[in-house]
Structure formats: structure tokens, C-alpha cells
């Protein structure tokens, strides 16, 4: 693999040393579509990694997404520089957009190698959100200034062509350093996506070398376009071949892949579901389940919950798995009450259908990526989860039962009534449970 990654540099050196081999091929449509396809591929990767990062609250993957986004956006601008396709003549700002975007991406690539946890990880994700908006704003501003011919993008092409050399050196160093750190990580977690990112960062570094040294429309100039396409294609292929679930898990921070969290877990299932299933056709059972879930799941999502799994008539929802919900216990209870309120309307319309019971428990868990070949999931593990399931069994149909830690985290205005002690296997002391009758009407419904 090392030799394969060095071949582009050896080829570039040969072309520069033997100008007679560095043939000229000025084909504007070919340039336009090559750059546009590359930008589109980078955009897909930026979206996919950004979506996974948002779902898991992972700071590392967020910065990987920004590295792809930076290259994608400025590559798109560079495509517009192709003379005679969309613009009548080449534009200085669009012509130099790619080296700027790729070099800027190296900052995010290196930052993605940092290992953070807890509050620092939450702060890093919040910073990355602001950086994303700043990056998108910079792309728009670059396009406007380029089209308007405003300083500093109003210089003649001969002077502007020196810009890649000014930004390439720093970008090369940062990409190589980021690749080295990811390679060190790959030695302990040998997954294809991780190795593909190592290769991609090295190819981006080599592309910057070619940008700084190549001559326009010569083979050496076309080389960096192909290197960019190869870099993003490698990651896309590796991700496609990875498990469908959590396909970017190899890039997660250690705190995301196997960290400790104080969370609240909500369990809900339909009391009397088995009896109903035995007495009704499967089509009616399916209709009943879909009707209930169509009301229950949005109610949980409105309060910032993450649906961990749906198994038959049972729903498991978690709160604070990303570590960014200090009020997770209250959110979970409000979600349970909202779930019961929404599904109560279904019960009124269908008197013979079963009703949900809801149990909520709060406590420490391990947030982990679990799975074997063929599938994996990101979930929470621990006694807190098991106890939440047992508390749900204590709740009456249409009610929300909570454990002592959840009760202690609720506001003083919470109206509750004792349900009694719940004996749990392996515990010497029983768990006191309470039925929540209502909370203060002020609802914090945003995640």
C-alpha cells in the first residue's frame, strides 16, 4: 500500500523532470465533469459522515465531515472556472478555489485526530456546528467576490497562480500528520473505513503537491484532479463495503464507541399485546402496532429522545447518550407523558386495543457499539437499562412509572404517587417506584 501511495509522487516527479512527457490536453468539458463528479462525491461523504456525527454526537466524525465539506464546496466553485462551460472565461477566484478548499480541509482533518470526552466532546461538537456555518458562509462569500472581481481575487491569473504554493506546504504537513495519527489508530482497530481515511489524507497531501508544481492543462495538472477523485472514492467504497449500521464507527471517539454516560431510559410496551395477537388476524395486529408507533415515536422525538430499538410492541428510548442533555430525566418523563397522551386518543377510538405502559429509569450506563459480522448497533448497556424495563412492568396501562433517581431529578412541581417497592434479582434492597401524574406545563421540547 505504501508503494501504491508513493506512485503518484514518482509520476509527478518524472513529468516535471521530463517536460517532454508532460503532454498538454486542454479539454474543457472533461475538466468540468471530472471536477463536478469529484465535488459531488465529496458532498455525499460530507453529508453521510455529518449525519452519523450528529446522531452520535461524535466530535471526531464531525470534523472529518467538515474536511470533506471544505473540499466539496470549493471544488464545486472550481468547476465553474472551466472556460466556455458555464462562464465565458476563466475566473481567478474560482480557479484557485480548489487548493484553498483542500488546504483548509487539512485543518479539520488534523483537529479530527484529537481525543476528547465528556463536556469537552460536547463543546467540540457545538464548535463544529458553528464552524460548519462559517465554512458555508465562506464558500458563498468566495463565490460572490470571485464573480464580482473584488480584491483580493481580482489579480491577474499569472499572480493568482502563485497562491497554491503559498497554502500547499501547510496543508501537506497537516494531512500527513493526520494520516499518521489515523494509521496509529488503525493498528488497534483494523477496519477498512479507517484505512481508507489514512489513504485519502495522503492522496489529498499529494494533490496539494501537484497543485503547487504542475502546469495548467498538462498531465501533471490533470493528476491532482484524479488524486482528489481517488481520495474520496476510496472512502466511499470502504464505507459502502462496511456494515450498513454504524458504518463510520471505526472513526468514533473512544468516548462514543465505549464511554460512560448518566442517561435516562424509557421503556414502553403494550399491556395485553400477546392476548390481542392470539385473538386477532395478523393484518389487524400490524395495523394496531403501526397506529400506536406512529403516535408514540414522534412524542419521544419531540423531547429529544433517541429511539434505540423497536422490538414487536416494545419501544426503548434513550436520553443524553451524547452527553448534551443535563435535564435528561425530565425530558424522558415528559416524553412518557406525551406518549400516553397521544396514544390515549387511539384507545378512545379503539376500546378493544391494548394500552402502553411506560417506565423510566435514570443512572450510569456504558454507551457502546455492539455487533458481529453482518450488523451492529450503538446502544446503552448496564443495570440502569434492565431496571427501566422492570419498572415499566410495574406501571399501569396508560401510566408512567419512574425509579428513585428519575424522581429525584424531577422538578418540585411534579405530581406523583407511590407504586411500591420493586424487588430485583441480585439486589438486596428493593427499588421504590412512583407513578407520575403530571409535571409543570412548561415543556422543553427541543433536543
C-alpha positions as a Python dict, from the first residue, in 0.01 Angstrom:
ca = {
    (1, 'X'): (0, 0, 0),
    (2, 'X'): (286, 238, 81),
    (3, 'X'): (434, 188, -266),
    (4, 'X'): (94, 246, -430),
    (5, 'X'): (56, 575, -243),
    (6, 'X'): (406, 686, -348),
    (7, 'X'): (347, 616, -719),
    (8, 'X'): (160, 945, -785),
    (9, 'X'): (454, 1143, -642),
    (10, 'X'): (702, 944, -850),
    (11, 'X'): (490, 1003, -1160),
    (12, 'X'): (469, 1375, -1087),
    (13, 'X'): (845, 1397, -1038),
    (14, 'X'): (900, 1223, -1373),
    (15, 'X'): (664, 1457, -1556),
    (16, 'X'): (827, 1765, -1405),
    (17, 'X'): (1179, 1638, -1471),
    (18, 'X'): (1096, 1542, -1831),
    (19, 'X'): (877, 1821, -1971),
    (20, 'X'): (851, 1637, -2298),
    (21, 'X'): (643, 1371, -2123),
    (22, 'X'): (416, 1629, -1959),
    (23, 'X'): (176, 1649, -2252),
    (24, 'X'): (-86, 1921, -2283),
    (25, 'X'): (-454, 1824, -2301),
    (26, 'X'): (-693, 2118, -2278),
    (27, 'X'): (-1037, 1962, -2274),
    (28, 'X'): (-1288, 2190, -2101),
    (29, 'X'): (-1592, 1958, -2081),
    (30, 'X'): (-1374, 1678, -1943),
    (31, 'X'): (-1238, 1910, -1675),
    (32, 'X'): (-1583, 2035, -1582),
    (33, 'X'): (-1737, 1691, -1536),
    (34, 'X'): (-1434, 1544, -1359),
    (35, 'X'): (-1433, 1823, -1102),
    (36, 'X'): (-1810, 1823, -1067),
    (37, 'X'): (-1826, 1446, -1009),
    (38, 'X'): (-1546, 1471, -753),
    (39, 'X'): (-1724, 1755, -575),
    (40, 'X'): (-2047, 1556, -574),
    (41, 'X'): (-1875, 1251, -424),
    (42, 'X'): (-1711, 1465, -156),
    (43, 'X'): (-2050, 1622, -81),
    (44, 'X'): (-2211, 1281, -31),
    (45, 'X'): (-1932, 1185, 209),
    (46, 'X'): (-1967, 1515, 394),
    (47, 'X'): (-2340, 1455, 436),
    (48, 'X'): (-2305, 1088, 537),
    (49, 'X'): (-2034, 1150, 795),
    (50, 'X'): (-2209, 1464, 920),
    (51, 'X'): (-2536, 1278, 967),
    (52, 'X'): (-2363, 996, 1158),
    (53, 'X'): (-2176, 1251, 1370),
    (54, 'X'): (-2498, 1433, 1457),
    (55, 'X'): (-2677, 1112, 1558),
    (56, 'X'): (-2394, 1005, 1787),
    (57, 'X'): (-2268, 1348, 1894),
    (58, 'X'): (-1917, 1248, 1786),
    (59, 'X'): (-1666, 1532, 1765),
    (60, 'X'): (-1411, 1341, 1557),
    (61, 'X'): (-1653, 1243, 1283),
    (62, 'X'): (-1792, 1597, 1279),
    (63, 'X'): (-1451, 1736, 1185),
    (64, 'X'): (-1399, 1461, 926),
    (65, 'X'): (-1726, 1576, 773),
    (66, 'X'): (-1601, 1937, 768),
    (67, 'X'): (-1281, 1828, 591),
    (68, 'X'): (-1491, 1666, 317),
    (69, 'X'): (-1728, 1963, 304),
    (70, 'X'): (-1444, 2212, 262),
    (71, 'X'): (-1305, 2023, -37),
    (72, 'X'): (-1652, 1963, -184),
    (73, 'X'): (-1767, 2323, -173),
    (74, 'X'): (-1454, 2479, -317),
    (75, 'X'): (-1428, 2202, -577),
    (76, 'X'): (-1776, 2296, -692),
    (77, 'X'): (-1661, 2656, -732),
    (78, 'X'): (-1355, 2538, -922),
    (79, 'X'): (-1575, 2355, -1172),
    (80, 'X'): (-1729, 2691, -1260),
    (81, 'X'): (-1383, 2815, -1361),
    (82, 'X'): (-1387, 2591, -1670),
    (83, 'X'): (-1392, 2833, -1964),
    (84, 'X'): (-1682, 2806, -2204),
    (85, 'X'): (-1900, 2575, -1993),
    (86, 'X'): (-2093, 2797, -1753),
    (87, 'X'): (-1873, 3106, -1769),
    (88, 'X'): (-1739, 3259, -2089),
    (89, 'X'): (-1385, 3289, -1949),
    (90, 'X'): (-1181, 3157, -1659),
    (91, 'X'): (-1236, 3329, -1324),
    (92, 'X'): (-936, 3388, -1095),
    (93, 'X'): (-1125, 3320, -771),
    (94, 'X'): (-1284, 3001, -899),
    (95, 'X'): (-953, 2884, -1049),
    (96, 'X'): (-773, 2892, -713),
    (97, 'X'): (-1072, 2773, -509),
    (98, 'X'): (-969, 2407, -500),
    (99, 'X'): (-625, 2448, -337),
    (100, 'X'): (-779, 2682, -83),
    (101, 'X'): (-1060, 2437, -1),
    (102, 'X'): (-837, 2130, 14),
    (103, 'X'): (-578, 2309, 228),
    (104, 'X'): (-850, 2443, 457),
    (105, 'X'): (-979, 2088, 492),
    (106, 'X'): (-642, 1986, 636),
    (107, 'X'): (-717, 2196, 945),
    (108, 'X'): (-1032, 1994, 1010),
    (109, 'X'): (-855, 1668, 926),
    (110, 'X'): (-591, 1731, 1192),
    (111, 'X'): (-843, 1851, 1450),
    (112, 'X'): (-1040, 1531, 1399),
    (113, 'X'): (-749, 1333, 1543),
    (114, 'X'): (-793, 1482, 1891),
    (115, 'X'): (-931, 1250, 2160),
    (116, 'X'): (-1187, 1430, 2377),
    (117, 'X'): (-1455, 1308, 2615),
    (118, 'X'): (-1736, 1428, 2840),
    (119, 'X'): (-1802, 1801, 2847),
    (120, 'X'): (-1507, 1871, 2617),
    (121, 'X'): (-1661, 1647, 2350),
    (122, 'X'): (-1997, 1822, 2379),
    (123, 'X'): (-1825, 2162, 2347),
    (124, 'X'): (-1629, 2039, 2045),
    (125, 'X'): (-1948, 1930, 1868),
    (126, 'X'): (-2104, 2271, 1938),
    (127, 'X'): (-1792, 2440, 1798),
    (128, 'X'): (-1806, 2221, 1487),
    (129, 'X'): (-2165, 2331, 1422),
    (130, 'X'): (-2056, 2694, 1423),
    (131, 'X'): (-1758, 2612, 1203),
    (132, 'X'): (-1989, 2442, 953),
    (133, 'X'): (-2199, 2755, 917),
    (134, 'X'): (-1883, 2965, 895),
    (135, 'X'): (-1745, 2738, 623),
    (136, 'X'): (-2066, 2754, 420),
    (137, 'X'): (-2067, 3132, 458),
    (138, 'X'): (-1705, 3150, 340),
    (139, 'X'): (-1793, 2949, 30),
    (140, 'X'): (-2079, 3181, -57),
    (141, 'X'): (-1863, 3488, 5),
    (142, 'X'): (-1583, 3343, -208),
    (143, 'X'): (-1827, 3288, -495),
    (144, 'X'): (-1968, 3640, -470),
    (145, 'X'): (-1627, 3807, -451),
    (146, 'X'): (-1500, 3595, -741),
    (147, 'X'): (-1792, 3679, -967),
    (148, 'X'): (-1773, 4048, -877),
    (149, 'X'): (-1395, 4058, -934),
    (150, 'X'): (-1332, 4218, -597),
    (151, 'X'): (-997, 4222, -410),
    (152, 'X'): (-809, 4007, -332),
    (153, 'X'): (-950, 3785, -605),
    (154, 'X'): (-913, 4047, -879),
    (155, 'X'): (-546, 3982, -953),
    (156, 'X'): (-443, 3861, -1299),
    (157, 'X'): (-410, 3483, -1336),
    (158, 'X'): (-31, 3494, -1355),
    (159, 'X'): (-13, 3627, -998),
    (160, 'X'): (-305, 3424, -868),
    (161, 'X'): (-142, 3102, -984),
    (162, 'X'): (116, 3153, -710),
    (163, 'X'): (-147, 3106, -442),
    (164, 'X'): (-141, 2723, -438),
    (165, 'X'): (227, 2729, -347),
    (166, 'X'): (159, 2955, -51),
    (167, 'X'): (-109, 2734, 100),
    (168, 'X'): (11, 2390, -10),
    (169, 'X'): (302, 2343, 231),
    (170, 'X'): (95, 2386, 547),
    (171, 'X'): (-183, 2168, 409),
    (172, 'X'): (59, 1891, 312),
    (173, 'X'): (213, 1881, 658),
    (174, 'X'): (-126, 1875, 831),
    (175, 'X'): (-267, 1598, 610),
    (176, 'X'): (43, 1382, 659),
    (177, 'X'): (29, 1432, 1036),
    (178, 'X'): (-344, 1347, 1042),
    (179, 'X'): (-283, 1036, 829),
    (180, 'X'): (-4, 924, 1064),
    (181, 'X'): (-230, 957, 1367),
    (182, 'X'): (-511, 765, 1198),
    (183, 'X'): (-262, 496, 1091),
    (184, 'X'): (-163, 458, 1456),
    (185, 'X'): (-530, 415, 1541),
    (186, 'X'): (-572, 160, 1260),
    (187, 'X'): (-309, -64, 1418),
    (188, 'X'): (-553, -135, 1703),
    (189, 'X'): (-881, -111, 1507),
    (190, 'X'): (-821, -271, 1168),
    (191, 'X'): (-1129, -160, 979),
    (192, 'X'): (-1147, -65, 614),
    (193, 'X'): (-1301, 279, 664),
    (194, 'X'): (-1018, 381, 895),
    (195, 'X'): (-752, 267, 649),
    (196, 'X'): (-935, 443, 366),
    (197, 'X'): (-924, 772, 555),
    (198, 'X'): (-547, 728, 604),
    (199, 'X'): (-503, 676, 230),
    (200, 'X'): (-738, 962, 144),
    (201, 'X'): (-550, 1213, 359),
    (202, 'X'): (-219, 1109, 199),
    (203, 'X'): (-369, 1142, -150),
    (204, 'X'): (-500, 1488, -62),
    (205, 'X'): (-150, 1583, 53),
    (206, 'X'): (-8, 1459, -277),
    (207, 'X'): (-274, 1652, -466),
    (208, 'X'): (-156, 1970, -294),
    (209, 'X'): (199, 1894, -407),
    (210, 'X'): (77, 1864, -766),
    (211, 'X'): (-129, 2183, -735),
    (212, 'X'): (181, 2374, -628),
    (213, 'X'): (411, 2241, -901),
    (214, 'X'): (202, 2138, -1203),
    (215, 'X'): (149, 2337, -1522),
    (216, 'X'): (-207, 2419, -1633),
    (217, 'X'): (-371, 2167, -1867),
    (218, 'X'): (-58, 1947, -1864),
    (219, 'X'): (-71, 1584, -1749),
    (220, 'X'): (83, 1689, -1416),
    (221, 'X'): (-207, 1933, -1372),
    (222, 'X'): (-468, 1666, -1452),
    (223, 'X'): (-300, 1440, -1198),
    (224, 'X'): (-419, 1633, -893),
    (225, 'X'): (-775, 1624, -1022),
    (226, 'X'): (-756, 1244, -1042),
    (227, 'X'): (-592, 1223, -698),
    (228, 'X'): (-883, 1412, -543),
    (229, 'X'): (-1132, 1178, -708),
    (230, 'X'): (-934, 875, -589),
    (231, 'X'): (-919, 1006, -231),
    (232, 'X'): (-1294, 1047, -197),
    (233, 'X'): (-1372, 732, -394),
    (234, 'X'): (-1159, 524, -155),
    (235, 'X'): (-1356, 640, 147),
    (236, 'X'): (-1689, 597, -33),
    (237, 'X'): (-1606, 239, -139),
    (238, 'X'): (-1479, 147, 208),
    (239, 'X'): (-1793, 288, 368),
    (240, 'X'): (-2012, 105, 118),
    (241, 'X'): (-1839, -224, 200),
    (242, 'X'): (-1866, -165, 573),
    (243, 'X'): (-2161, -279, 783),
    (244, 'X'): (-2469, -80, 695),
    (245, 'X'): (-2530, 4, 1059),
    (246, 'X'): (-2274, 237, 1216),
    (247, 'X'): (-2058, 219, 904),
    (248, 'X'): (-1832, 500, 1034),
    (249, 'X'): (-1793, 354, 1383),
    (250, 'X'): (-1420, 298, 1329),
    (251, 'X'): (-1379, 676, 1330),
    (252, 'X'): (-1572, 735, 1650),
    (253, 'X'): (-1402, 879, 1954),
    (254, 'X'): (-1331, 623, 2225),
    (255, 'X'): (-1590, 802, 2439),
    (256, 'X'): (-1850, 749, 2166),
    (257, 'X'): (-1764, 386, 2095),
    (258, 'X'): (-1736, 278, 2460),
    (259, 'X'): (-1794, 563, 2704),
    (260, 'X'): (-1976, 618, 3031),
    (261, 'X'): (-2291, 833, 3049),
    (262, 'X'): (-2555, 927, 3301),
    (263, 'X'): (-2869, 860, 3096),
    (264, 'X'): (-3241, 814, 3127),
    (265, 'X'): (-3401, 514, 2960),
    (266, 'X'): (-3768, 494, 2867),
    (267, 'X'): (-3934, 159, 2804),
    (268, 'X'): (-4286, 129, 2667),
    (269, 'X'): (-4483, -178, 2570),
    (270, 'X'): (-4845, -268, 2514),
    (271, 'X'): (-5018, -438, 2806),
    (272, 'X'): (-5218, -734, 2677),
    (273, 'X'): (-5043, -746, 2341),
    (274, 'X'): (-4996, -1123, 2345),
    (275, 'X'): (-5363, -1188, 2420),
    (276, 'X'): (-5469, -941, 2149),
    (277, 'X'): (-5236, -1106, 1896),
    (278, 'X'): (-5376, -1450, 1965),
    (279, 'X'): (-5735, -1331, 1917),
    (280, 'X'): (-5694, -1121, 1601),
    (281, 'X'): (-5565, -1169, 1244),
    (282, 'X'): (-5205, -1066, 1180),
    (283, 'X'): (-5320, -784, 949),
    (284, 'X'): (-5520, -626, 1233),
    (285, 'X'): (-5229, -672, 1475),
    (286, 'X'): (-4997, -498, 1229),
    (287, 'X'): (-5243, -210, 1186),
    (288, 'X'): (-5274, -174, 1564),
    (289, 'X'): (-4896, -167, 1613),
    (290, 'X'): (-4831, 83, 1335),
    (291, 'X'): (-5106, 311, 1463),
    (292, 'X'): (-4960, 310, 1814),
    (293, 'X'): (-4599, 353, 1700),
    (294, 'X'): (-4693, 636, 1463),
    (295, 'X'): (-4811, 828, 1769),
    (296, 'X'): (-4557, 707, 2027),
    (297, 'X'): (-4230, 759, 1839),
    (298, 'X'): (-4285, 1126, 1742),
    (299, 'X'): (-4387, 1201, 2102),
    (300, 'X'): (-4049, 1071, 2222),
    (301, 'X'): (-3855, 1251, 1950),
    (302, 'X'): (-4014, 1587, 2031),
    (303, 'X'): (-3847, 1578, 2372),
    (304, 'X'): (-3502, 1492, 2239),
    (305, 'X'): (-3512, 1115, 2279),
    (306, 'X'): (-3332, 867, 2056),
    (307, 'X'): (-3526, 556, 1961),
    (308, 'X'): (-3274, 285, 2044),
    (309, 'X'): (-3487, -5, 1924),
    (310, 'X'): (-3838, -125, 1846),
    (311, 'X'): (-3897, -495, 1914),
    (312, 'X'): (-4252, -606, 1847),
    (313, 'X'): (-4473, -396, 2074),
    (314, 'X'): (-4181, -268, 2285),
    (315, 'X'): (-4006, 66, 2237),
    (316, 'X'): (-3678, 169, 2403),
    (317, 'X'): (-3588, 537, 2400),
    (318, 'X'): (-3269, 686, 2546),
    (319, 'X'): (-3184, 1038, 2659),
    (320, 'X'): (-2840, 1200, 2698),
    (321, 'X'): (-2643, 936, 2509),
    (322, 'X'): (-2447, 1224, 2351),
    (323, 'X'): (-2390, 1386, 2692),
    (324, 'X'): (-2563, 1711, 2592),
    (325, 'X'): (-2892, 1686, 2787),
    (326, 'X'): (-2840, 1776, 3154),
    (327, 'X'): (-3220, 1764, 3203),
    (328, 'X'): (-3249, 1414, 3053),
    (329, 'X'): (-3461, 1270, 3337),
    (330, 'X'): (-3726, 1538, 3298),
    (331, 'X'): (-3717, 1504, 2920),
    (332, 'X'): (-3774, 1129, 2947),
    (333, 'X'): (-4072, 1169, 3180),
    (334, 'X'): (-4225, 1441, 2964),
    (335, 'X'): (-4179, 1213, 2663),
    (336, 'X'): (-4355, 932, 2851),
    (337, 'X'): (-4646, 1156, 2946),
    (338, 'X'): (-4672, 1289, 2589),
    (339, 'X'): (-4665, 931, 2457),
    (340, 'X'): (-4954, 837, 2684),
    (341, 'X'): (-5149, 1148, 2591),
    (342, 'X'): (-5112, 1080, 2218),
    (343, 'X'): (-5198, 710, 2242),
    (344, 'X'): (-5494, 778, 2471),
    (345, 'X'): (-5675, 914, 2166),
    (346, 'X'): (-5613, 582, 1993),
    (347, 'X'): (-5757, 398, 2294),
    (348, 'X'): (-6069, 615, 2281),
    (349, 'X'): (-6118, 531, 1913),
    (350, 'X'): (-6042, 159, 1959),
    (351, 'X'): (-6170, 41, 2301),
    (352, 'X'): (-6053, -317, 2248),
    (353, 'X'): (-5691, -232, 2169),
    (354, 'X'): (-5412, -268, 2431),
    (355, 'X'): (-5258, 36, 2605),
    (356, 'X'): (-4895, 134, 2657),
    (357, 'X'): (-4722, 107, 2992),
    (358, 'X'): (-4418, 332, 3035),
    (359, 'X'): (-4122, 301, 3271),
    (360, 'X'): (-3834, 547, 3310),
    (361, 'X'): (-3509, 494, 3497),
    (362, 'X'): (-3202, 715, 3536),
    (363, 'X'): (-2845, 614, 3611),
    (364, 'X'): (-2498, 531, 3477),
    (365, 'X'): (-2457, 322, 3163),
    (366, 'X'): (-2195, 231, 2908),
    (367, 'X'): (-2264, 370, 2563),
    (368, 'X'): (-2120, 113, 2322),
    (369, 'X'): (-2103, -6, 1965),
    (370, 'X'): (-2215, -368, 1973),
    (371, 'X'): (-2238, -623, 1697),
    (372, 'X'): (-2090, -905, 1499),
    (373, 'X'): (-2039, -965, 1130),
    (374, 'X'): (-2347, -857, 940),
    (375, 'X'): (-2482, -594, 1175),
    (376, 'X'): (-2410, -375, 1471),
    (377, 'X'): (-2576, -105, 1675),
    (378, 'X'): (-2495, 186, 1904),
    (379, 'X'): (-2674, 129, 2233),
    (380, 'X'): (-2658, 162, 2611),
    (381, 'X'): (-2568, -124, 2843),
    (382, 'X'): (-2598, -161, 3218),
    (383, 'X'): (-2819, -221, 3517),
    (384, 'X'): (-2995, 111, 3456),
    (385, 'X'): (-3141, -32, 3133),
    (386, 'X'): (-3253, -358, 3291),
    (387, 'X'): (-3416, -175, 3581),
    (388, 'X'): (-3602, 57, 3343),
    (389, 'X'): (-3756, -248, 3179),
    (390, 'X'): (-3864, -387, 3516),
    (391, 'X'): (-4010, -51, 3624),
    (392, 'X'): (-4216, -43, 3306),
    (393, 'X'): (-4373, -372, 3410),
    (394, 'X'): (-4487, -210, 3735),
    (395, 'X'): (-4668, 77, 3557),
    (396, 'X'): (-5044, 56, 3497),
    (397, 'X'): (-5179, 76, 3143),
    (398, 'X'): (-5175, 442, 3039),
    (399, 'X'): (-4932, 535, 3319),
    (400, 'X'): (-4568, 642, 3354),
    (401, 'X'): (-4366, 481, 3635),
    (402, 'X'): (-4023, 607, 3742),
    (403, 'X'): (-3738, 490, 3962),
    (404, 'X'): (-3591, 684, 4256),
    (405, 'X'): (-3308, 853, 4061),
    (406, 'X'): (-3553, 979, 3799),
    (407, 'X'): (-3792, 1100, 4067),
    (408, 'X'): (-3513, 1292, 4242),
    (409, 'X'): (-3427, 1475, 3918),
    (410, 'X'): (-3783, 1596, 3851),
    (411, 'X'): (-3890, 1949, 3941),
    (412, 'X'): (-4065, 2010, 4271),
    (413, 'X'): (-4391, 2068, 4085),
    (414, 'X'): (-4406, 1704, 3973),
    (415, 'X'): (-4718, 1525, 4095),
    (416, 'X'): (-4652, 1161, 4182),
    (417, 'X'): (-4791, 877, 4386),
    (418, 'X'): (-4605, 571, 4522),
    (419, 'X'): (-4638, 241, 4339),
    (420, 'X'): (-4447, 41, 4597),
    (421, 'X'): (-4116, -140, 4617),
    (422, 'X'): (-3991, -347, 4324),
    (423, 'X'): (-3774, -646, 4416),
    (424, 'X'): (-3496, -709, 4166),
    (425, 'X'): (-3291, -1024, 4131),
    (426, 'X'): (-2937, -975, 4261),
    (427, 'X'): (-3026, -672, 4473),
    (428, 'X'): (-3059, -682, 4849),
    (429, 'X'): (-3274, -367, 4865),
    (430, 'X'): (-3590, -320, 4657),
    (431, 'X'): (-3634, -24, 4421),
    (432, 'X'): (-3904, 224, 4515),
    (433, 'X'): (-4123, 317, 4218),
    (434, 'X'): (-4363, 606, 4168),
    (435, 'X'): (-4638, 687, 3921),
    (436, 'X'): (-4605, 1033, 3763),
    (437, 'X'): (-4941, 1207, 3744),
    (438, 'X'): (-4819, 1529, 3589),
    (439, 'X'): (-4544, 1790, 3557),
    (440, 'X'): (-4527, 2165, 3530),
    (441, 'X'): (-4685, 2263, 3198),
    (442, 'X'): (-4365, 2431, 3073),
    (443, 'X'): (-4230, 2191, 2813),
    (444, 'X'): (-3876, 2196, 2674),
    (445, 'X'): (-3943, 2012, 2352),
    (446, 'X'): (-3630, 2087, 2151),
    (447, 'X'): (-3342, 1834, 2152),
}
